[in-house]
């Protein structure tokens, strides 16, 4: 599973971009800090995709939000639809 942590802005555009990329996602809203600056945050989880797709999504979101960086985490999990 991949997790992208970014600033909470352009949420509708982010969702549209993820759908256009053919990615299923889950979004959580939270609070965070980057360089000691607090900000509203988004946590975007993506599962069952290759690393290249997660990296591409992270780059597009970073550019869309005009951020210095977004955090991309790779988390080993086993997912199963039941």
C-alpha distances in whole Angstrom, upper triangle without the diagonal:
4,7,10,13,16,20,21,23,23,21,22,22,18,18,20,18,15,17,19,16,16,12,11,10,11,13,15,18,19,21,21,23,23,26,27,27,26,24,23,19,16,13,10,7,6,4,7,8,9,9,12,11,9,12,15,13,14,17,18,17,19,22,22,23,25,23,23,20,16,14,10,8,6,5,6,6,8,8,12,14,17
4,7,10,13,17,18,20,20,18,20,19,16,16,18,16,13,16,18,15,15,12,12,10,11,12,14,16,17,19,18,20,20,23,25,24,23,21,20,16,14,10,8,6,5,6,9,8,9,8,11,10,7,9,12,10,10,13,15,14,15,18,19,19,21,19,20,16,13,10,7,6,5,6,9,10,12,12,15,17,21
4,7,10,13,14,17,17,16,18,18,14,14,17,16,13,16,18,16,16,13,12,10,9,10,11,13,14,15,15,17,17,20,21,21,20,18,16,13,10,7,5,5,6,9,12,11,13,11,13,12,8,10,13,11,9,13,14,12,14,17,17,17,19,17,17,14,10,8,6,5,7,8,11,12,15,14,18,19,22
4,6,10,12,14,14,13,16,15,11,13,16,14,12,15,17,15,16,13,13,10,10,9,11,12,13,14,13,14,14,17,19,18,17,15,14,10,8,6,5,7,8,11,14,13,14,12,13,12,8,9,11,9,6,10,11,9,10,13,14,13,15,13,14,11,7,6,5,6,9,11,14,16,18,18,21,22,25
4,7,9,12,14,12,16,15,12,14,17,16,14,18,19,18,19,16,16,13,12,10,10,10,10,10,9,11,11,14,16,15,14,12,11,7,6,5,6,9,11,15,18,17,18,16,17,15,12,12,14,11,9,12,13,10,10,14,14,12,14,11,13,9,6,5,7,8,12,13,17,18,21,20,24,24,27
4,6,8,10,10,14,13,10,13,16,14,14,17,19,18,20,17,17,14,14,11,11,10,10,10,9,10,10,13,15,13,12,9,9,6,5,7,8,11,14,17,21,19,20,18,18,17,13,13,14,12,9,11,11,8,8,11,11,8,11,8,10,8,5,7,9,12,15,17,20,21,24,24,27,27,30
4,6,9,9,13,13,11,14,16,16,16,19,20,20,22,20,20,16,15,12,12,10,9,9,8,9,9,13,14,11,10,7,6,4,6,9,11,14,17,21,24,23,23,21,22,20,17,17,17,14,12,13,13,9,9,12,11,7,10,8,11,10,8,10,13,15,19,20,24,25,28,27,29,30,32
4,7,7,10,11,10,12,15,15,15,18,20,20,21,19,19,15,14,10,10,7,8,9,10,12,13,16,16,14,11,8,5,4,5,9,11,14,17,21,24,23,25,23,23,21,18,19,19,15,14,16,15,11,11,14,12,9,12,11,14,13,11,13,15,17,20,22,25,25,28,26,29,29,31
4,5,9,9,9,11,13,13,15,17,18,19,21,19,19,17,16,12,13,11,12,12,13,14,15,18,19,15,14,10,8,8,8,12,13,16,18,22,25,24,25,24,24,21,19,19,18,15,14,15,13,10,11,12,9,7,10,11,14,14,13,15,17,20,23,24,28,28,30,29,31,30,33
4,6,5,6,9,10,10,12,14,15,16,19,17,18,16,16,13,14,13,15,16,17,18,18,21,22,19,18,14,12,11,10,13,13,17,18,22,25,23,24,23,23,20,18,18,17,14,14,14,12,9,11,11,8,7,10,12,16,15,14,17,18,21,23,25,28,28,30,29,30,30,33
4,5,5,6,9,10,11,12,14,15,17,15,15,13,12,9,11,10,13,15,16,18,19,22,23,20,18,14,12,10,8,11,11,14,16,19,22,21,23,22,22,19,17,18,17,13,14,15,13,10,12,13,10,10,13,14,18,17,14,16,17,19,22,23,26,26,28,25,27,26,29
4,5,5,6,9,10,11,12,14,15,15,15,13,13,11,14,13,16,18,20,22,22,26,27,24,22,18,15,14,12,14,13,16,17,20,23,21,24,23,23,19,18,20,18,14,15,17,14,11,15,15,11,12,15,17,20,20,17,19,20,22,24,25,28,28,29,26,28,26,29
4,5,5,6,9,10,10,12,14,14,15,14,15,13,16,15,18,20,21,22,22,25,26,24,22,19,17,15,13,15,13,16,16,20,22,20,22,22,20,17,17,17,15,12,13,14,10,9,12,12,8,10,13,15,18,18,16,18,19,21,23,25,28,28,29,27,28,27,30
4,5,5,6,9,10,11,12,11,12,11,12,10,13,13,16,18,18,20,20,23,25,22,21,17,15,13,10,12,10,12,13,16,19,17,19,18,17,14,13,14,13,9,10,11,9,7,10,11,8,9,13,14,17,15,13,15,15,18,19,21,24,24,26,24,25,25,28
4,5,5,6,9,10,11,9,10,8,10,9,12,13,17,19,20,22,23,26,27,25,23,20,17,15,11,12,10,12,12,15,18,16,19,19,18,15,14,16,14,11,12,14,12,10,14,14,12,13,16,17,20,19,16,17,17,19,20,21,24,23,24,22,23,22,25
4,6,5,6,9,10,10,11,11,13,13,16,17,20,22,23,25,25,28,30,28,26,22,20,18,15,16,13,15,14,17,19,17,20,20,19,15,15,17,14,11,14,15,12,11,15,15,12,14,17,19,22,20,18,20,19,21,22,24,26,26,27,24,25,24,27
4,5,5,6,9,9,11,11,14,13,17,18,21,23,23,24,24,27,29,27,26,22,20,18,15,15,12,14,13,16,17,15,17,17,15,12,12,13,11,8,11,11,8,8,12,12,10,12,15,17,19,18,16,17,17,19,20,22,25,24,26,23,25,24,27
4,5,5,6,5,7,8,10,11,15,16,19,22,22,24,24,27,29,27,25,22,20,17,14,13,10,11,10,12,14,12,14,15,14,10,10,12,10,7,10,12,9,9,13,14,12,14,17,18,20,18,15,16,15,17,17,19,21,21,22,20,21,20,24
4,5,5,6,7,9,12,13,17,19,22,24,25,27,27,31,32,30,29,25,23,20,17,16,13,13,12,14,15,13,16,17,16,12,13,15,13,11,14,15,13,13,17,17,15,17,20,21,24,22,19,20,18,20,20,22,23,23,23,20,21,20,23
4,5,8,10,12,15,16,20,21,25,27,27,29,28,31,33,31,30,27,25,22,19,19,15,16,14,16,16,14,16,17,16,12,13,15,12,10,14,15,12,13,16,16,14,17,20,21,24,22,20,21,19,22,22,24,25,25,25,23,24,23,26
4,6,9,11,14,16,19,21,24,26,26,28,27,30,32,31,30,27,25,22,18,18,14,14,12,13,14,11,12,14,12,8,10,12,9,8,12,13,11,12,15,15,15,17,20,20,22,20,18,19,17,19,19,21,22,22,23,21,22,21,25
4,7,10,13,16,19,22,25,27,28,30,29,32,34,33,32,28,26,23,19,18,14,14,11,12,12,10,12,14,13,10,11,14,12,11,14,16,14,15,18,19,18,20,23,23,26,23,21,21,18,20,19,20,22,21,21,18,19,18,21
4,6,10,12,16,19,22,24,25,27,26,30,32,30,29,26,23,20,16,15,11,10,7,9,9,8,11,12,12,9,9,12,11,9,12,15,13,13,17,18,17,19,22,22,24,21,18,18,15,16,16,17,18,18,18,15,17,16,19
4,7,10,14,17,20,23,24,26,27,30,32,30,28,25,23,19,16,14,10,9,6,7,9,9,13,14,15,12,11,15,14,12,14,17,16,15,19,20,19,20,23,23,25,22,19,19,16,17,16,16,18,16,16,13,14,13,16
4,7,10,13,16,19,20,23,23,27,28,27,25,22,19,16,12,10,7,6,5,7,10,11,14,15,16,12,11,14,14,11,13,16,15,14,17,19,17,18,21,21,23,20,17,16,14,14,15,15,17,15,16,13,15,14,17
4,7,10,13,17,18,21,22,26,26,25,23,20,17,14,10,8,6,5,7,9,13,14,17,17,18,15,13,16,17,14,14,18,17,15,18,20,19,18,22,21,23,20,17,16,15,14,15,15,17,15,16,14,15,15,17
4,7,10,13,15,18,19,23,23,22,19,16,13,10,7,6,5,6,9,12,16,16,19,18,20,17,14,17,17,14,14,17,16,13,16,18,17,16,19,19,21,18,15,14,14,14,16,16,19,18,19,17,19,18,21
4,7,10,12,16,18,21,21,20,17,14,11,8,6,5,7,8,12,15,18,19,21,21,22,20,17,19,20,16,16,19,19,15,17,20,18,17,20,19,21,19,15,15,15,15,17,16,19,18,20,18,21,20,22
4,7,10,13,16,19,19,17,14,11,8,6,5,6,9,12,15,18,22,22,24,23,24,22,19,21,21,18,17,20,19,15,17,20,18,16,19,18,20,18,15,15,16,17,19,19,22,22,24,22,24,24,26
4,7,10,13,17,16,14,11,9,6,5,6,7,11,13,17,20,24,24,26,24,26,24,20,22,23,20,18,21,21,17,17,21,19,16,19,17,19,17,15,14,16,16,19,19,22,22,25,24,26,26,28
4,7,10,14,12,11,7,6,5,5,8,10,13,16,20,23,26,26,28,26,27,26,22,23,24,21,19,21,21,18,17,20,19,16,18,16,18,16,14,14,17,17,20,21,24,24,27,27,29,30,32
4,7,10,9,8,6,6,6,6,9,10,14,16,20,23,26,26,27,24,26,25,21,21,23,20,17,20,20,17,16,19,19,16,17,14,15,14,12,12,15,15,19,19,23,24,27,27,30,31,33
4,7,6,5,4,6,8,8,12,13,16,19,22,25,28,28,28,25,26,26,22,22,23,21,18,20,21,17,16,19,19,15,16,13,13,12,12,12,15,16,20,21,25,26,29,30,33,34,36
4,5,5,7,8,10,10,13,14,17,19,22,25,28,27,27,24,25,24,21,20,22,20,16,17,19,16,14,17,17,14,14,11,10,9,10,10,14,16,19,21,25,27,30,30,34,35,37
4,5,8,10,14,14,17,18,21,23,25,28,31,30,30,26,27,27,24,22,24,23,19,20,21,19,16,18,20,16,16,12,11,11,12,13,17,18,22,24,27,29,33,33,37,38,41
4,6,10,13,14,17,18,22,24,27,30,33,32,32,29,30,30,26,25,27,25,22,23,24,21,19,21,22,18,18,15,14,14,15,15,19,20,24,25,29,30,34,34,38,39,42
4,6,10,12,15,17,20,23,26,29,33,32,32,29,30,29,26,25,26,24,21,21,22,19,17,19,20,16,16,13,13,14,14,15,19,21,24,26,29,31,34,34,38,38,41
4,7,9,13,15,18,21,25,28,31,31,31,29,29,29,25,25,26,24,20,22,22,19,17,20,20,16,17,14,15,15,14,15,19,20,24,25,28,29,33,32,35,36,38
4,6,10,13,16,19,22,26,29,28,29,27,27,26,23,23,23,21,18,20,20,16,15,17,17,13,14,12,14,14,13,14,17,19,23,24,27,28,31,31,33,34,36
4,7,10,13,17,20,23,27,27,28,26,27,25,22,22,23,20,17,19,19,15,15,18,16,13,15,13,16,15,13,14,17,19,22,23,26,27,29,28,31,31,33
4,7,10,13,16,20,23,23,24,22,23,21,18,19,20,16,14,17,16,13,13,16,15,12,14,12,15,13,11,11,14,15,18,19,23,23,26,25,28,28,30
4,6,10,13,16,20,19,21,20,21,18,15,16,17,14,12,15,15,11,12,15,14,12,15,13,16,13,10,11,12,13,16,17,20,21,23,22,24,24,27
4,7,10,13,17,17,18,17,19,17,13,15,16,13,11,15,15,12,13,16,16,14,17,15,17,14,10,10,10,10,13,13,17,17,19,18,21,21,24
4,7,10,14,13,15,14,16,13,10,13,14,10,10,13,13,10,13,16,15,14,17,16,18,15,11,10,10,10,12,13,16,15,18,16,19,19,22
4,7,10,11,13,13,15,12,10,13,14,11,11,15,15,13,15,18,18,17,20,19,20,17,13,12,10,9,10,10,12,12,14,12,15,16,19
4,7,7,10,10,12,9,7,11,12,10,11,14,14,13,16,19,18,19,21,20,22,18,15,13,11,10,10,10,12,11,13,11,14,14,18
4,6,9,10,13,10,9,13,14,13,14,17,18,17,19,22,22,22,25,24,25,21,18,16,13,12,10,10,10,9,10,8,10,11,15
4,7,10,12,10,10,14,15,14,16,19,19,19,22,24,24,25,27,26,27,24,20,19,15,14,12,11,11,10,9,8,10,11,15
4,7,8,6,7,10,11,11,13,16,16,17,19,21,21,23,25,24,25,21,19,17,14,13,11,12,12,12,13,12,14,15,18
4,5,5,7,9,10,11,13,15,16,17,19,21,22,23,25,24,24,21,18,17,13,13,11,12,13,14,14,14,16,18,22
4,5,5,6,9,10,11,12,14,15,16,18,20,21,22,21,21,17,15,14,10,10,8,11,12,14,15,16,19,21,24
4,5,5,6,9,10,11,12,14,15,17,18,20,21,20,20,17,15,15,11,13,12,15,16,18,19,19,21,23,27
4,5,5,6,9,10,11,12,14,16,16,18,20,19,20,17,15,15,12,13,12,15,16,17,18,18,20,21,25
4,5,5,6,9,10,11,12,14,15,16,18,17,18,14,12,11,8,9,9,12,14,15,17,16,19,20,24
4,5,5,6,9,10,10,12,14,15,16,15,15,12,10,10,7,10,10,14,16,18,20,20,23,24,28
4,5,5,6,9,10,11,12,14,15,15,16,13,12,13,10,13,14,17,19,21,22,22,24,25,29
4,5,5,6,9,10,10,12,14,14,15,13,11,11,10,12,13,16,19,20,21,20,23,23,27
4,5,5,6,9,10,11,12,11,12,9,7,8,7,10,12,15,18,20,22,21,24,25,28
4,5,5,6,9,10,10,10,11,9,8,10,10,13,15,18,21,23,25,25,27,28,32
4,5,5,6,9,10,11,12,11,10,13,12,16,17,20,23,24,26,25,28,28,32
4,5,5,6,8,9,11,9,8,11,11,14,17,19,22,23,26,25,27,27,31
4,6,5,6,5,7,6,6,9,11,14,17,20,23,25,27,27,30,30,34
4,5,5,7,9,9,10,13,14,18,20,23,27,28,30,30,32,32,36
4,6,8,11,11,11,14,15,19,21,24,27,28,31,29,32,32,35
4,5,9,10,9,13,15,18,21,24,27,28,31,30,32,32,35
4,7,9,10,14,16,20,23,25,29,30,33,32,35,35,38
4,5,7,11,13,17,20,23,26,28,31,31,34,34,38
4,7,10,13,17,20,23,26,28,32,32,35,36,39
4,7,9,13,16,19,22,25,28,28,31,32,36
4,7,10,13,16,20,21,24,24,28,29,32
4,6,10,13,16,18,22,22,25,27,30
4,7,10,13,15,18,19,22,24,27
4,6,10,12,15,16,20,22,25
4,7,9,13,14,18,20,23
4,6,10,11,15,18,21
4,7,10,13,17,19
4,6,10,13,16
4,7,10,13
4,7,10
4,6
4
